[in-house]
Amino acid sequence: MATARAPQPHAPGPPEERRRSNFVAESWAELKKVEWPGQNQVIQGTIVVLVACLVVGTYLYVNDEIWKQVVSKFLLGQ
């Protein structure tokens, strides 16, 4: 026995357009909820990233120089 379904209300426009406008509206609502960082937080975050890059870059450079010597002397015999 088949059950009758109530007709679904249709929104105007093609489905892609409805999804797009719904996405934009929901995204805008979420962006309004964001607690944006202040200038001091941005400066501190930038400094932390730059220091981290400097530390990792130095570590990689030193490690590369050490392994270059190891490979040159022991593996290549030069």
PQR file with spaces between the fields and no chain letter, atoms N, CA, C, O and H, PARSE charges and radii, in Angstrom:
ATOM       1  N    MET     1       0.839   -1.177    0.000 -0.4000 1.5000
ATOM       2  CA   MET     1       0.000    0.000    0.000 -0.0000 2.0000
ATOM       3  C    MET     1       0.885    1.242    0.000  0.5500 1.7000
ATOM       4  O    MET     1       1.770    1.374    0.845 -0.5500 1.4000
ATOM       5  N    ALA     2       0.655    2.132   -0.924 -0.4000 1.5000
ATOM       6  CA   ALA     2       1.469    3.337   -1.081 -0.0000 2.0000
ATOM       7  C    ALA     2       0.888    4.453   -0.218  0.5500 1.7000
ATOM       8  O    ALA     2      -0.328    4.604   -0.100 -0.5500 1.4000
ATOM       9  H    ALA     2      -0.064    2.024   -1.611  0.4000 1.0000
ATOM      10  N    THR     3       1.782    5.223    0.376 -0.4000 1.5000
ATOM      11  CA   THR     3       1.338    6.371    1.164 -0.0000 2.0000
ATOM      12  C    THR     3       1.496    7.629    0.339  0.5500 1.7000
ATOM      13  O    THR     3       2.443    7.763   -0.436 -0.5500 1.4000
ATOM      14  H    THR     3       2.770    5.100    0.280  0.4000 1.0000
ATOM      15  N    ALA     4       0.576    8.536    0.508 -0.4000 1.5000
ATOM      16  CA   ALA     4       0.633    9.797   -0.242 -0.0000 2.0000
ATOM      17  C    ALA     4       1.588   10.751    0.457  0.5500 1.7000
ATOM      18  O    ALA     4       1.577   10.883    1.681 -0.5500 1.4000
ATOM      19  H    ALA     4      -0.193    8.427    1.137  0.4000 1.0000
ATOM      20  N    ARG     5       2.408   11.408   -0.341 -0.4000 1.5000
ATOM      21  CA   ARG     5       3.349   12.400    0.209 -0.0000 2.0000
ATOM      22  C    ARG     5       2.783   13.787    0.036  0.5500 1.7000
ATOM      23  O    ARG     5       2.108   14.089   -0.949 -0.5500 1.4000
ATOM      24  H    ARG     5       2.417   11.300   -1.336  0.4000 1.0000
ATOM      25  N    ALA     6       3.070   14.622    1.009 -0.4000 1.5000
ATOM      26  CA   ALA     6       2.678   16.024    0.894 -0.0000 2.0000
ATOM      27  C    ALA     6       3.601   16.690   -0.116  0.5500 1.7000
ATOM      28  O    ALA     6       4.797   16.398   -0.116 -0.5500 1.4000
ATOM      29  H    ALA     6       3.618   14.377    1.809  0.4000 1.0000
ATOM      30  N    PRO     7       3.104   17.562   -0.967 -0.5600 1.5000
ATOM      31  CA   PRO     7       3.967   18.225   -1.953  0.2800 2.0000
ATOM      32  C    PRO     7       4.997   19.115   -1.254  0.5500 1.7000
ATOM      33  O    PRO     7       4.689   19.828   -0.299 -0.5500 1.4000
ATOM      34  N    GLN     8       6.229   19.048   -1.762 -0.4000 1.5000
ATOM      35  CA   GLN     8       7.318   19.861   -1.208 -0.0000 2.0000
ATOM      36  C    GLN     8       7.244   21.271   -1.769  0.5500 1.7000
ATOM      37  O    GLN     8       7.058   21.440   -2.974 -0.5500 1.4000
ATOM      38  H    GLN     8       6.480   18.469   -2.538  0.4000 1.0000
ATOM      39  N    PRO     9       7.386   22.290   -0.923 -0.5600 1.5000
ATOM      40  CA   PRO     9       7.407   23.663   -1.453  0.2800 2.0000
ATOM      41  C    PRO     9       8.685   23.873   -2.259  0.5500 1.7000
ATOM      42  O    PRO     9       9.761   23.456   -1.831 -0.5500 1.4000
ATOM      43  N    HIS    10       8.579   24.504   -3.399 -0.4000 1.5000
ATOM      44  CA   HIS    10       9.724   24.740   -4.264 -0.0000 2.0000
ATOM      45  C    HIS    10      10.202   26.172   -4.094  0.5500 1.7000
ATOM      46  O    HIS    10       9.416   27.119   -4.096 -0.5500 1.4000
ATOM      47  H    HIS    10       7.705   24.843   -3.747  0.4000 1.0000
ATOM      48  N    ALA    11      11.520   26.302   -3.946 -0.4000 1.5000
ATOM      49  CA   ALA    11      12.118   27.631   -3.891 -0.0000 2.0000
ATOM      50  C    ALA    11      12.325   28.107   -5.323  0.5500 1.7000
ATOM      51  O    ALA    11      12.554   27.289   -6.214 -0.5500 1.4000
ATOM      52  H    ALA    11      12.159   25.532   -3.944  0.4000 1.0000
ATOM      53  N    PRO    12      12.250   29.394   -5.559 -0.5600 1.5000
ATOM      54  CA   PRO    12      12.428   29.892   -6.921  0.2800 2.0000
ATOM      55  C    PRO    12      13.871   29.698   -7.391  0.5500 1.7000
ATOM      56  O    PRO    12      14.805   29.716   -6.590 -0.5500 1.4000
ATOM      57  N    GLY    13      14.033   29.515   -8.682 -0.4000 1.5000
ATOM      58  CA   GLY    13      15.362   29.423   -9.282 -0.0000 2.0000
ATOM      59  C    GLY    13      15.834   27.989   -9.372  0.5500 1.7000
ATOM      60  O    GLY    13      15.263   27.089   -8.756 -0.5500 1.4000
ATOM      61  H    GLY    13      13.274   29.500   -9.333  0.4000 1.0000
ATOM      62  N    PRO    14      16.893   27.786  -10.157 -0.5600 1.5000
ATOM      63  CA   PRO    14      17.448   26.439  -10.312  0.2800 2.0000
ATOM      64  C    PRO    14      18.102   25.968   -9.010  0.5500 1.7000
ATOM      65  O    PRO    14      18.490   26.796   -8.186 -0.5500 1.4000
ATOM      66  N    PRO    15      18.230   24.653   -8.812 -0.5600 1.5000
ATOM      67  CA   PRO    15      18.794   24.128   -7.560  0.2800 2.0000
ATOM      68  C    PRO    15      20.207   24.620   -7.283  0.5500 1.7000
ATOM      69  O    PRO    15      20.551   24.870   -6.128 -0.5500 1.4000
ATOM      70  N    GLU    16      21.049   24.766   -8.333 -0.4000 1.5000
ATOM      71  CA   GLU    16      22.426   25.223   -8.099 -0.0000 2.0000
ATOM      72  C    GLU    16      22.436   26.627   -7.512  0.5500 1.7000
ATOM      73  O    GLU    16      23.236   26.940   -6.630 -0.5500 1.4000
ATOM      74  H    GLU    16      20.770   24.562   -9.271  0.4000 1.0000
ATOM      75  N    GLU    17      21.542   27.460   -8.011 -0.4000 1.5000
ATOM      76  CA   GLU    17      21.490   28.839   -7.530 -0.0000 2.0000
ATOM      77  C    GLU    17      21.022   28.881   -6.080  0.5500 1.7000
ATOM      78  O    GLU    17      21.535   29.668   -5.284 -0.5500 1.4000
ATOM      79  H    GLU    17      20.892   27.205   -8.727  0.4000 1.0000
ATOM      80  N    ARG    18      20.048   28.036   -5.733 -0.4000 1.5000
ATOM      81  CA   ARG    18      19.564   27.993   -4.343 -0.0000 2.0000
ATOM      82  C    ARG    18      20.671   27.526   -3.408  0.5500 1.7000
ATOM      83  O    ARG    18      20.854   28.089   -2.329 -0.5500 1.4000
ATOM      84  H    ARG    18      19.631   27.397   -6.380  0.4000 1.0000
ATOM      85  N    ARG    19      21.410   26.499   -3.820 -0.4000 1.5000
ATOM      86  CA   ARG    19      22.495   26.007   -2.973 -0.0000 2.0000
ATOM      87  C    ARG    19      23.562   27.068   -2.794  0.5500 1.7000
ATOM      88  O    ARG    19      24.085   27.247   -1.694 -0.5500 1.4000
ATOM      89  H    ARG    19      21.261   26.042   -4.697  0.4000 1.0000
ATOM      90  N    ARG    20      23.891   27.776   -3.876 -0.4000 1.5000
ATOM      91  CA   ARG    20      24.925   28.797   -3.822 -0.0000 2.0000
ATOM      92  C    ARG    20      24.521   29.919   -2.876  0.5500 1.7000
ATOM      93  O    ARG    20      25.321   30.347   -2.044 -0.5500 1.4000
ATOM      94  H    ARG    20      23.466   27.630   -4.769  0.4000 1.0000
ATOM      95  N    SER    21      23.283   30.400   -2.998 -0.4000 1.5000
ATOM      96  CA   SER    21      22.855   31.506   -2.145 -0.0000 2.0000
ATOM      97  C    SER    21      22.749   31.045   -0.697  0.5500 1.7000
ATOM      98  O    SER    21      23.027   31.819    0.219 -0.5500 1.4000
ATOM      99  H    SER    21      22.634   30.052   -3.674  0.4000 1.0000
ATOM     100  N    ASN    22      22.349   29.786   -0.478 -0.4000 1.5000
ATOM     101  CA   ASN    22      22.285   29.256    0.875 -0.0000 2.0000
ATOM     102  C    ASN    22      23.691   29.171    1.469  0.5500 1.7000
ATOM     103  O    ASN    22      23.900   29.514    2.633 -0.5500 1.4000
ATOM     104  H    ASN    22      22.123   29.157   -1.222  0.4000 1.0000
ATOM     105  N    PHE    23      24.653   28.712    0.665 -0.4000 1.5000
ATOM     106  CA   PHE    23      26.036   28.614    1.129 -0.0000 2.0000
ATOM     107  C    PHE    23      26.579   29.989    1.492  0.5500 1.7000
ATOM     108  O    PHE    23      27.212   30.155    2.535 -0.5500 1.4000
ATOM     109  H    PHE    23      24.483   28.433   -0.281  0.4000 1.0000
ATOM     110  N    VAL    24      26.335   30.969    0.639 -0.4000 1.5000
ATOM     111  CA   VAL    24      26.833   32.325    0.888 -0.0000 2.0000
ATOM     112  C    VAL    24      26.209   32.880    2.165  0.5500 1.7000
ATOM     113  O    VAL    24      26.904   33.472    2.990 -0.5500 1.4000
ATOM     114  H    VAL    24      25.821   30.834   -0.209  0.4000 1.0000
ATOM     115  N    ALA    25      24.909   32.693    2.329 -0.4000 1.5000
ATOM     116  CA   ALA    25      24.231   33.216    3.522 -0.0000 2.0000
ATOM     117  C    ALA    25      24.761   32.540    4.785  0.5500 1.7000
ATOM     118  O    ALA    25      25.007   33.207    5.790 -0.5500 1.4000
ATOM     119  H    ALA    25      24.344   32.212    1.659  0.4000 1.0000
ATOM     120  N    GLU    26      24.935   31.225    4.738 -0.4000 1.5000
ATOM     121  CA   GLU    26      25.447   30.507    5.905 -0.0000 2.0000
ATOM     122  C    GLU    26      26.901   30.883    6.190  0.5500 1.7000
ATOM     123  O    GLU    26      27.289   31.013    7.351 -0.5500 1.4000
ATOM     124  H    GLU    26      24.734   30.683    3.922  0.4000 1.0000
ATOM     125  N    SER    27      27.703   31.059    5.145 -0.4000 1.5000
ATOM     126  CA   SER    27      29.100   31.457    5.335 -0.0000 2.0000
ATOM     127  C    SER    27      29.181   32.846    5.961  0.5500 1.7000
ATOM     128  O    SER    27      29.981   33.082    6.866 -0.5500 1.4000
ATOM     129  H    SER    27      27.388   30.953    4.202  0.4000 1.0000
ATOM     130  N    TRP    28      28.353   33.752    5.477 -0.4000 1.5000
ATOM     131  CA   TRP    28      28.347   35.110    6.024 -0.0000 2.0000
ATOM     132  C    TRP    28      27.931   35.084    7.491  0.5500 1.7000
ATOM     133  O    TRP    28      28.503   35.813    8.302 -0.5500 1.4000
ATOM     134  H    TRP    28      27.703   33.560    4.742  0.4000 1.0000
ATOM     135  N    ALA    29      26.957   34.269    7.843 -0.4000 1.5000
ATOM     136  CA   ALA    29      26.515   34.158    9.238 -0.0000 2.0000
ATOM     137  C    ALA    29      27.638   33.616   10.112  0.5500 1.7000
ATOM     138  O    ALA    29      27.819   34.073   11.240 -0.5500 1.4000
ATOM     139  H    ALA    29      26.492   33.677    7.185  0.4000 1.0000
ATOM     140  N    GLU    30      28.398   32.640    9.602 -0.4000 1.5000
ATOM     141  CA   GLU    30      29.514   32.101   10.374 -0.0000 2.0000
ATOM     142  C    GLU    30      30.627   33.132   10.533  0.5500 1.7000
ATOM     143  O    GLU    30      31.237   33.222   11.599 -0.5500 1.4000
ATOM     144  H    GLU    30      28.252   32.268    8.685  0.4000 1.0000
ATOM     145  N    LEU    31      30.896   33.907    9.488 -0.4000 1.5000
ATOM     146  CA   LEU    31      31.945   34.930    9.578 -0.0000 2.0000
ATOM     147  C    LEU    31      31.597   36.000   10.606  0.5500 1.7000
ATOM     148  O    LEU    31      32.492   36.591   11.211 -0.5500 1.4000
ATOM     149  H    LEU    31      30.400   33.833    8.623  0.4000 1.0000
ATOM     150  N    LYS    32      30.322   36.252   10.808 -0.4000 1.5000
ATOM     151  CA   LYS    32      29.913   37.228   11.824 -0.0000 2.0000
ATOM     152  C    LYS    32      30.196   36.724   13.230  0.5500 1.7000
ATOM     153  O    LYS    32      30.342   37.524   14.155 -0.5500 1.4000
ATOM     154  H    LYS    32      29.595   35.772   10.318  0.4000 1.0000
ATOM     155  N    LYS    33      30.279   35.393   13.406 -0.4000 1.5000
ATOM     156  CA   LYS    33      30.530   34.804   14.726 -0.0000 2.0000
ATOM     157  C    LYS    33      32.013   34.772   15.088  0.5500 1.7000
ATOM     158  O    LYS    33      32.363   34.581   16.253 -0.5500 1.4000
ATOM     159  H    LYS    33      30.161   34.744   12.655  0.4000 1.0000
ATOM     160  N    VAL    34      32.878   34.957   14.105 -0.4000 1.5000
ATOM     161  CA   VAL    34      34.321   34.834   14.328 -0.0000 2.0000
ATOM     162  C    VAL    34      34.813   35.955   15.219  0.5500 1.7000
ATOM     163  O    VAL    34      34.431   37.114   15.061 -0.5500 1.4000
ATOM     164  H    VAL    34      32.594   35.112   13.159  0.4000 1.0000
ATOM     165  N    GLU    35      35.675   35.583   16.166 -0.4000 1.5000
ATOM     166  CA   GLU    35      36.329   36.596   17.000 -0.0000 2.0000
ATOM     167  C    GLU    35      37.671   36.897   16.338  0.5500 1.7000
ATOM     168  O    GLU    35      38.624   36.129   16.469 -0.5500 1.4000
ATOM     169  H    GLU    35      35.985   34.641   16.294  0.4000 1.0000
ATOM     170  N    TRP    36      37.737   38.021   15.628 -0.4000 1.5000
ATOM     171  CA   TRP    36      38.924   38.363   14.870 -0.0000 2.0000
ATOM     172  C    TRP    36      40.024   38.841   15.810  0.5500 1.7000
ATOM     173  O    TRP    36      39.737   39.515   16.800 -0.5500 1.4000
ATOM     174  H    TRP    36      36.963   38.645   15.522  0.4000 1.0000
ATOM     175  N    PRO    37      41.293   38.501   15.514 -0.5600 1.5000
ATOM     176  CA   PRO    37      42.397   38.907   16.386  0.2800 2.0000
ATOM     177  C    PRO    37      42.657   40.406   16.278  0.5500 1.7000
ATOM     178  O    PRO    37      42.421   41.034   15.246 -0.5500 1.4000
ATOM     179  N    GLY    38      43.150   40.948   17.380 -0.4000 1.5000
ATOM     180  CA   GLY    38      43.533   42.349   17.386 -0.0000 2.0000
ATOM     181  C    GLY    38      44.925   42.529   16.789  0.5500 1.7000
ATOM     182  O    GLY    38      45.587   41.557   16.426 -0.5500 1.4000
ATOM     183  H    GLY    38      43.341   40.437   18.219  0.4000 1.0000
ATOM     184  N    GLN    39      45.357   43.771   16.693 -0.4000 1.5000
ATOM     185  CA   GLN    39      46.659   44.044   16.082 -0.0000 2.0000
ATOM     186  C    GLN    39      47.795   43.400   16.878  0.5500 1.7000
ATOM     187  O    GLN    39      48.732   42.856   16.293 -0.5500 1.4000
ATOM     188  H    GLN    39      44.820   44.561   16.988  0.4000 1.0000
ATOM     189  N    ASN    40      47.716   43.461   18.214 -0.4000 1.5000
ATOM     190  CA   ASN    40      48.780   42.859   19.032 -0.0000 2.0000
ATOM     191  C    ASN    40      48.860   41.348   18.825  0.5500 1.7000
ATOM     192  O    ASN    40      49.956   40.791   18.755 -0.5500 1.4000
ATOM     193  H    ASN    40      46.955   43.903   18.690  0.4000 1.0000
ATOM     194  N    GLN    41      47.718   40.684   18.729 -0.4000 1.5000
ATOM     195  CA   GLN    41      47.721   39.245   18.505 -0.0000 2.0000
ATOM     196  C    GLN    41      48.303   38.900   17.134  0.5500 1.7000
ATOM     197  O    GLN    41      49.015   37.906   16.993 -0.5500 1.4000
ATOM     198  H    GLN    41      46.828   41.136   18.786  0.4000 1.0000
ATOM     199  N    VAL    42      48.004   39.710   16.137 -0.4000 1.5000
ATOM     200  CA   VAL    42      48.544   39.464   14.796 -0.0000 2.0000
ATOM     201  C    VAL    42      50.059   39.642   14.805  0.5500 1.7000
ATOM     202  O    VAL    42      50.780   38.836   14.217 -0.5500 1.4000
ATOM     203  H    VAL    42      47.426   40.518   16.252  0.4000 1.0000
ATOM     204  N    ILE    43      50.542   40.682   15.460 -0.4000 1.5000
ATOM     205  CA   ILE    43      51.991   40.923   15.530 -0.0000 2.0000
ATOM     206  C    ILE    43      52.683   39.790   16.273  0.5500 1.7000
ATOM     207  O    ILE    43      53.720   39.299   15.828 -0.5500 1.4000
ATOM     208  H    ILE    43      49.957   41.337   15.937  0.4000 1.0000
ATOM     209  N    GLN    44      52.116   39.367   17.408 -0.4000 1.5000
ATOM     210  CA   GLN    44      52.720   38.274   18.172 -0.0000 2.0000
ATOM     211  C    GLN    44      52.728   36.975   17.368  0.5500 1.7000
ATOM     212  O    GLN    44      53.720   36.247   17.377 -0.5500 1.4000
ATOM     213  H    GLN    44      51.273   39.766   17.770  0.4000 1.0000
ATOM     214  N    GLY    45      51.637   36.685   16.681 -0.4000 1.5000
ATOM     215  CA   GLY    45      51.578   35.481   15.858 -0.0000 2.0000
ATOM     216  C    GLY    45      52.591   35.507   14.739  0.5500 1.7000
ATOM     217  O    GLY    45      53.212   34.489   14.434 -0.5500 1.4000
ATOM     218  H    GLY    45      50.831   37.276   16.674  0.4000 1.0000
ATOM     219  N    THR    46      52.766   36.666   14.123 -0.4000 1.5000
ATOM     220  CA   THR    46      53.744   36.813   13.045 -0.0000 2.0000
ATOM     221  C    THR    46      55.159   36.597   13.565  0.5500 1.7000
ATOM     222  O    THR    46      55.971   35.941   12.913 -0.5500 1.4000
ATOM     223  H    THR    46      52.262   37.494   14.371  0.4000 1.0000
ATOM     224  N    ILE    47      55.449   37.143   14.725 -0.4000 1.5000
ATOM     225  CA   ILE    47      56.785   36.971   15.321 -0.0000 2.0000
ATOM     226  C    ILE    47      57.034   35.506   15.646  0.5500 1.7000
ATOM     227  O    ILE    47      58.127   34.996   15.399 -0.5500 1.4000
ATOM     228  H    ILE    47      54.789   37.676   15.255  0.4000 1.0000
ATOM     229  N    VAL    48      56.034   34.823   16.196 -0.4000 1.5000
ATOM     230  CA   VAL    48      56.188   33.404   16.519 -0.0000 2.0000
ATOM     231  C    VAL    48      56.476   32.595   15.251  0.5500 1.7000
ATOM     232  O    VAL    48      57.346   31.724   15.256 -0.5500 1.4000
ATOM     233  H    VAL    48      55.146   35.238   16.395  0.4000 1.0000
ATOM     234  N    VAL    49      55.756   32.876   14.182 -0.4000 1.5000
ATOM     235  CA   VAL    49      55.972   32.146   12.926 -0.0000 2.0000
ATOM     236  C    VAL    49      57.368   32.429   12.368  0.5500 1.7000
ATOM     237  O    VAL    49      58.050   31.508   11.918 -0.5500 1.4000
ATOM     238  H    VAL    49      55.049   33.583   14.178  0.4000 1.0000
ATOM     239  N    LEU    50      57.796   33.685   12.392 -0.4000 1.5000
ATOM     240  CA   LEU    50      59.122   34.017   11.867 -0.0000 2.0000
ATOM     241  C    LEU    50      60.231   33.362   12.683  0.5500 1.7000
ATOM     242  O    LEU    50      61.201   32.858   12.116 -0.5500 1.4000
ATOM     243  H    LEU    50      57.242   34.433   12.758  0.4000 1.0000
ATOM     244  N    VAL    51      60.097   33.364   14.007 -0.4000 1.5000
ATOM     245  CA   VAL    51      61.110   32.721   14.860 -0.0000 2.0000
ATOM     246  C    VAL    51      61.124   31.217   14.610  0.5500 1.7000
ATOM     247  O    VAL    51      62.194   30.613   14.527 -0.5500 1.4000
ATOM     248  H    VAL    51      59.310   33.774   14.467  0.4000 1.0000
ATOM     249  N    ALA    52      59.946   30.608   14.491 -0.4000 1.5000
ATOM     250  CA   ALA    52      59.879   29.168   14.220 -0.0000 2.0000
ATOM     251  C    ALA    52      60.540   28.847   12.879  0.5500 1.7000
ATOM     252  O    ALA    52      61.274   27.864   12.771 -0.5500 1.4000
ATOM     253  H    ALA    52      59.077   31.099   14.558  0.4000 1.0000
ATOM     254  N    CYS    53      60.287   29.665   11.861 -0.4000 1.5000
ATOM     255  CA   CYS    53      60.919   29.456   10.553 -0.0000 2.0000
ATOM     256  C    CYS    53      62.429   29.587   10.647  0.5500 1.7000
ATOM     257  O    CYS    53      63.156   28.811   10.027 -0.5500 1.4000
ATOM     258  H    CYS    53      59.692   30.464   11.948  0.4000 1.0000
ATOM     259  N    LEU    54      62.907   30.548   11.406 -0.4000 1.5000
ATOM     260  CA   LEU    54      64.347   30.740   11.590 -0.0000 2.0000
ATOM     261  C    LEU    54      64.970   29.540   12.291  0.5500 1.7000
ATOM     262  O    LEU    54      66.033   29.075   11.881 -0.5500 1.4000
ATOM     263  H    LEU    54      62.316   31.178   11.910  0.4000 1.0000
ATOM     264  N    VAL    55      64.332   29.035   13.333 -0.4000 1.5000
ATOM     265  CA   VAL    55      64.862   27.889   14.080 -0.0000 2.0000
ATOM     266  C    VAL    55      64.883   26.642   13.189  0.5500 1.7000
ATOM     267  O    VAL    55      65.893   25.940   13.128 -0.5500 1.4000
ATOM     268  H    VAL    55      63.469   29.413   13.666  0.4000 1.0000
ATOM     269  N    VAL    56      63.784   26.370   12.508 -0.4000 1.5000
ATOM     270  CA   VAL    56      63.726   25.178   11.654 -0.0000 2.0000
ATOM     271  C    VAL    56      64.689   25.318   10.477  0.5500 1.7000
ATOM     272  O    VAL    56      65.347   24.348   10.102 -0.5500 1.4000
ATOM     273  H    VAL    56      62.964   26.940   12.557  0.4000 1.0000
ATOM     274  N    GLY    57      64.778   26.500    9.899 -0.4000 1.5000
ATOM     275  CA   GLY    57      65.710   26.720    8.796 -0.0000 2.0000
ATOM     276  C    GLY    57      67.150   26.512    9.220  0.5500 1.7000
ATOM     277  O    GLY    57      67.931   25.908    8.486 -0.5500 1.4000
ATOM     278  H    GLY    57      64.244   27.288   10.204  0.4000 1.0000
ATOM     279  N    THR    58      67.511   27.006   10.394 -0.4000 1.5000
ATOM     280  CA   THR    58      68.871   26.822   10.911 -0.0000 2.0000
ATOM     281  C    THR    58      69.154   25.354   11.166  0.5500 1.7000
ATOM     282  O    THR    58      70.225   24.855   10.822 -0.5500 1.4000
ATOM     283  H    THR    58      66.876   27.497   10.990  0.4000 1.0000
ATOM     284  N    TYR    59      68.190   24.658   11.774 -0.4000 1.5000
ATOM     285  CA   TYR    59      68.350   23.225   12.031 -0.0000 2.0000
ATOM     286  C    TYR    59      68.560   22.465   10.728  0.5500 1.7000
ATOM     287  O    TYR    59      69.456   21.626   10.639 -0.5500 1.4000
ATOM     288  H    TYR    59      67.320   25.064   12.054  0.4000 1.0000
ATOM     289  N    LEU    60      67.749   22.747    9.724 -0.4000 1.5000
ATOM     290  CA   LEU    60      67.882   22.045    8.454 -0.0000 2.0000
ATOM     291  C    LEU    60      69.204   22.363    7.763  0.5500 1.7000
ATOM     292  O    LEU    60      69.810   21.478    7.160 -0.5500 1.4000
ATOM     293  H    LEU    60      67.021   23.428    9.796  0.4000 1.0000
ATOM     294  N    TYR    61      69.657   23.608    7.840 -0.4000 1.5000
ATOM     295  CA   TYR    61      70.925   23.984    7.229 -0.0000 2.0000
ATOM     296  C    TYR    61      72.090   23.242    7.883  0.5500 1.7000
ATOM     297  O    TYR    61      72.948   22.687    7.197 -0.5500 1.4000
ATOM     298  H    TYR    61      69.165   24.327    8.330  0.4000 1.0000
ATOM     299  N    VAL    62      72.110   23.240    9.222 -0.4000 1.5000
ATOM     300  CA   VAL    62      73.196   22.562    9.946 -0.0000 2.0000
ATOM     301  C    VAL    62      73.158   21.064    9.656  0.5500 1.7000
ATOM     302  O    VAL    62      74.198   20.452    9.413 -0.5500 1.4000
ATOM     303  H    VAL    62      71.413   23.691    9.779  0.4000 1.0000
ATOM     304  N    ASN    63      71.981   20.480    9.681 -0.4000 1.5000
ATOM     305  CA   ASN    63      71.840   19.059    9.398 -0.0000 2.0000
ATOM     306  C    ASN    63      72.315   18.741    7.982  0.5500 1.7000
ATOM     307  O    ASN    63      72.990   17.734    7.769 -0.5500 1.4000
ATOM     308  H    ASN    63      71.136   20.977    9.879  0.4000 1.0000
ATOM     309  N    ASP    64      71.970   19.585    7.019 -0.4000 1.5000
ATOM     310  CA   ASP    64      72.395   19.384    5.633 -0.0000 2.0000
ATOM     311  C    ASP    64      73.910   19.448    5.512  0.5500 1.7000
ATOM     312  O    ASP    64      74.509   18.631    4.812 -0.5500 1.4000
ATOM     313  H    ASP    64      71.421   20.403    7.192  0.4000 1.0000
ATOM     314  N    GLU    65      74.535   20.401    6.181 -0.4000 1.5000
ATOM     315  CA   GLU    65      75.998   20.526    6.114 -0.0000 2.0000
ATOM     316  C    GLU    65      76.684   19.310    6.727  0.5500 1.7000
ATOM     317  O    GLU    65      77.681   18.821    6.194 -0.5500 1.4000
ATOM     318  H    GLU    65      74.049   21.065    6.750  0.4000 1.0000
ATOM     319  N    ILE    66      76.154   18.825    7.841 -0.4000 1.5000
ATOM     320  CA   ILE    66      76.748   17.645    8.489 -0.0000 2.0000
ATOM     321  C    ILE    66      76.625   16.430    7.582  0.5500 1.7000
ATOM     322  O    ILE    66      77.605   15.717    7.369 -0.5500 1.4000
ATOM     323  H    ILE    66      75.344   19.222    8.274  0.4000 1.0000
ATOM     324  N    TRP    67      75.425   16.182    7.040 -0.4000 1.5000
ATOM     325  CA   TRP    67      75.222   15.010    6.201 -0.0000 2.0000
ATOM     326  C    TRP    67      75.958   15.130    4.870  0.5500 1.7000
ATOM     327  O    TRP    67      76.325   14.116    4.277 -0.5500 1.4000
ATOM     328  H    TRP    67      74.628   16.761    7.213  0.4000 1.0000
ATOM     329  N    LYS    68      76.178   16.348    4.394 -0.4000 1.5000
ATOM     330  CA   LYS    68      76.955   16.525    3.173 -0.0000 2.0000
ATOM     331  C    LYS    68      78.387   16.039    3.400  0.5500 1.7000
ATOM     332  O    LYS    68      78.971   15.389    2.532 -0.5500 1.4000
ATOM     333  H    LYS    68      75.879   17.172    4.876  0.4000 1.0000
ATOM     334  N    GLN    69      78.941   16.352    4.550 -0.4000 1.5000
ATOM     335  CA   GLN    69      80.297   15.898    4.883 -0.0000 2.0000
ATOM     336  C    GLN    69      80.341   14.383    5.065  0.5500 1.7000
ATOM     337  O    GLN    69      81.278   13.731    4.604 -0.5500 1.4000
ATOM     338  H    GLN    69      78.466   16.880    5.255  0.4000 1.0000
ATOM     339  N    VAL    70      79.338   13.822    5.731 -0.4000 1.5000
ATOM     340  CA   VAL    70      79.300   12.373    5.963 -0.0000 2.0000
ATOM     341  C    VAL    70      79.221   11.633    4.639  0.5500 1.7000
ATOM     342  O    VAL    70      79.969   10.680    4.421 -0.5500 1.4000
ATOM     343  H    VAL    70      78.577   14.351    6.106  0.4000 1.0000
ATOM     344  N    VAL    71      78.338   12.051    3.759 -0.4000 1.5000
ATOM     345  CA   VAL    71      78.176   11.383    2.463 -0.0000 2.0000
ATOM     346  C    VAL    71      79.433   11.563    1.619  0.5500 1.7000
ATOM     347  O    VAL    71      79.882   10.623    0.964 -0.5500 1.4000
ATOM     348  H    VAL    71      77.731   12.826    3.936  0.4000 1.0000
ATOM     349  N    SER    72      80.000   12.764    1.632 -0.4000 1.5000
ATOM     350  CA   SER    72      81.187   13.016    0.819 -0.0000 2.0000
ATOM     351  C    SER    72      82.381   12.177    1.270  0.5500 1.7000
ATOM     352  O    SER    72      83.094   11.621    0.435 -0.5500 1.4000
ATOM     353  H    SER    72      79.635   13.528    2.165  0.4000 1.0000
ATOM     354  N    LYS    73      82.606   12.082    2.572 -0.4000 1.5000
ATOM     355  CA   LYS    73      83.806   11.395    3.075 -0.0000 2.0000
ATOM     356  C    LYS    73      83.632    9.892    3.156  0.5500 1.7000
ATOM     357  O    LYS    73      84.540    9.152    2.777 -0.5500 1.4000
ATOM     358  H    LYS    73      82.027   12.534    3.250  0.4000 1.0000
ATOM     359  N    PHE    74      82.501    9.419    3.635 -0.4000 1.5000
ATOM     360  CA   PHE    74      82.349    7.998    3.907 -0.0000 2.0000
ATOM     361  C    PHE    74      81.654    7.221    2.797  0.5500 1.7000
ATOM     362  O    PHE    74      82.030    6.079    2.530 -0.5500 1.4000
ATOM     363  H    PHE    74      81.763   10.020    3.942  0.4000 1.0000
ATOM     364  N    LEU    75      80.683    7.783    2.162 -0.4000 1.5000
ATOM     365  CA   LEU    75      79.955    7.031    1.139 -0.0000 2.0000
ATOM     366  C    LEU    75      80.537    7.203   -0.259  0.5500 1.7000
ATOM     367  O    LEU    75      80.526    6.260   -1.050 -0.5500 1.4000
ATOM     368  H    LEU    75      80.378    8.711    2.378  0.4000 1.0000
ATOM     369  N    LEU    76      81.042    8.383   -0.571 -0.4000 1.5000
ATOM     370  CA   LEU    76      81.606    8.622   -1.892 -0.0000 2.0000
ATOM     371  C    LEU    76      83.110    8.468   -1.901  0.5500 1.7000
ATOM     372  O    LEU    76      83.702    8.330   -2.971 -0.5500 1.4000
ATOM     373  H    LEU    76      81.051    9.148    0.072  0.4000 1.0000
ATOM     374  N    GLY    77      83.753    8.488   -0.731 -0.4000 1.5000
ATOM     375  CA   GLY    77      85.185    8.285   -0.624 -0.0000 2.0000
ATOM     376  C    GLY    77      86.007    9.432   -1.187  0.5500 1.7000
ATOM     377  O    GLY    77      87.120    9.208   -1.663 -0.5500 1.4000
ATOM     378  H    GLY    77      83.271    8.600    0.138  0.4000 1.0000
ATOM     379  N    GLN    78      85.505   10.617   -1.147 -0.4000 1.5000
ATOM     380  CA   GLN    78      86.245   11.762   -1.691 -0.0000 2.0000
ATOM     381  C    GLN    78      86.943   12.523   -0.613  0.5500 1.7000
ATOM     382  O    GLN    78      87.613   13.517   -0.894 -0.5500 1.4000
ATOM     383  H    GLN    78      84.600   10.799   -0.760  0.4000 1.0000
